[in-house]
Every structure is written in structure tokens, then in C-alpha cells.
């Protein structure tokens, strides 16, 4: 399992519209092969800042499967115009023996 992390900076005054669009877009995300789960977190200190975390089976499920799918074009139409600047997306793997349940 890998964790995709994207820091999203939303254009000033468009957070409410972004959240509404994300409600639609998450159906696209969750339908993809290799998708496990996701969460969108809103920053408390900075208006318009969000953290998107997506769990995938592997990096290829995200980079090859999702990003090269026809559904990704719908995702882009729904969300990409909100970003300023465009987010950096990184992938992480769990350090073994370093997990504590919540």
C-alpha cells in the first residue's frame, strides 16, 4: 500500500465551490482499480489550503491507472481550475514497525 499526499492551494474565495466539486470528483477516484481509500482535510490555520491523502495498492495504480484513464479527464475538469499553484503530489510507504493504531 502507498499513500499519495497532495497539498492543495485553492484560489481565494473558491473553497466552498472546490469542496462541492470534490464531492462529485471523489466518485471518480473511488471507482479506480487499485484505489483503497481517501480523505480530504481542510487546514485550520490557512484558508484555502487542503490536504488530500489517497491510499493505493501501488504507485502504478495512481500514475498509470488513474492518471492515464479517461475518467481522469473528468477529474481534471472538475478540480484543476481551483488550484493556484498546481499541487505537488508525492507518494509514501509505511516504515515497517513504526505504526500505532488510532
C-alpha positions as CSV (number, residue, x, y, z in Angstrom):
1,X,0.0,0.0,0.0
2,X,1.2,3.5,-0.8
3,X,0.0,6.9,0.4
4,X,-0.4,9.7,-2.1
5,X,-0.2,13.2,-0.5
6,X,-1.2,16.4,-2.3
7,X,-1.1,19.8,-0.7
8,X,-3.9,21.8,-2.4
9,X,-3.9,25.6,-2.5
10,X,-7.3,26.7,-3.7
11,X,-7.8,30.1,-5.4
12,X,-9.0,32.8,-2.9
13,X,-12.7,32.7,-2.3
14,X,-13.3,29.4,-4.1
15,X,-13.0,26.9,-1.2
16,X,-16.8,26.3,-0.9
17,X,-17.1,25.6,-4.7
18,X,-14.0,23.4,-4.6
19,X,-15.5,21.3,-1.8
20,X,-18.7,20.9,-3.7
21,X,-16.8,19.8,-6.9
22,X,-14.7,17.4,-4.8
23,X,-17.9,15.7,-3.6
24,X,-18.5,14.8,-7.3
25,X,-14.9,14.0,-8.1
26,X,-14.4,11.6,-5.3
27,X,-16.8,9.1,-7.0
28,X,-14.3,9.1,-9.9
29,X,-11.4,8.5,-7.6
30,X,-13.0,5.7,-5.6
31,X,-14.1,3.8,-8.8
32,X,-10.5,3.3,-10.0
33,X,-8.7,-0.1,-9.9
34,X,-6.1,-0.1,-7.1
35,X,-7.9,2.6,-5.1
36,X,-8.2,1.8,-1.4
37,X,-9.4,4.9,0.4
38,X,-9.0,8.7,0.6
39,X,-9.6,11.7,2.8
40,X,-9.6,15.4,2.2
41,X,-8.6,17.6,5.1
42,X,-9.2,21.4,5.4
43,X,-6.4,23.4,7.0
44,X,-7.5,25.3,10.2
45,X,-4.7,27.9,10.0
46,X,-4.8,28.8,6.3
47,X,-7.9,29.5,4.4
48,X,-8.0,27.7,1.0
49,X,-5.4,25.1,2.0
50,X,-6.3,21.4,1.9
51,X,-4.5,18.1,2.2
52,X,-5.6,15.2,0.0
53,X,-4.5,11.7,1.1
54,X,-5.2,8.7,-1.1
55,X,-4.3,5.1,-0.4
56,X,-3.5,3.0,-3.5
57,X,-2.4,-0.6,-3.9
58,X,0.8,0.7,-5.6
59,X,2.2,3.8,-7.4
60,X,1.3,2.4,-10.8
61,X,-2.4,2.3,-9.8
62,X,-2.2,6.1,-9.4
63,X,0.3,7.1,-12.0
64,X,-0.6,4.7,-14.8
65,X,-4.1,3.6,-14.0
66,X,-5.8,6.8,-12.7
67,X,-3.8,9.5,-14.4
68,X,-3.9,7.8,-17.8
69,X,-7.6,6.9,-17.6
70,X,-10.4,8.6,-19.5
71,X,-12.0,9.3,-16.1
72,X,-9.0,11.5,-15.2
73,X,-10.1,14.0,-17.8
74,X,-13.4,14.4,-15.9
75,X,-11.4,14.8,-12.6
76,X,-9.3,17.5,-14.2
77,X,-12.4,19.4,-15.5
78,X,-14.0,19.3,-12.0
79,X,-11.0,20.3,-10.0
80,X,-7.8,21.6,-11.7
81,X,-9.1,25.1,-12.3
82,X,-9.3,25.6,-8.5
83,X,-5.5,25.2,-7.9
84,X,-3.1,28.0,-7.6
85,X,-0.4,26.9,-7.9
86,X,-0.8,23.4,-9.2
87,X,-0.1,20.9,-6.4
88,X,2.9,18.7,-6.0
89,X,2.0,15.1,-5.5
90,X,4.2,12.7,-3.6
91,X,4.0,9.0,-2.7
92,X,4.9,7.5,0.6
93,X,5.3,4.0,2.0
94,X,4.9,2.9,5.6
95,X,8.2,2.5,7.6
96,X,7.9,-1.0,8.9
97,X,7.5,-1.4,12.7
98,X,6.5,2.2,13.0
99,X,2.7,2.1,13.0
100,X,0.5,2.8,16.0
101,X,-3.3,2.3,15.7
102,X,-5.5,5.3,16.5
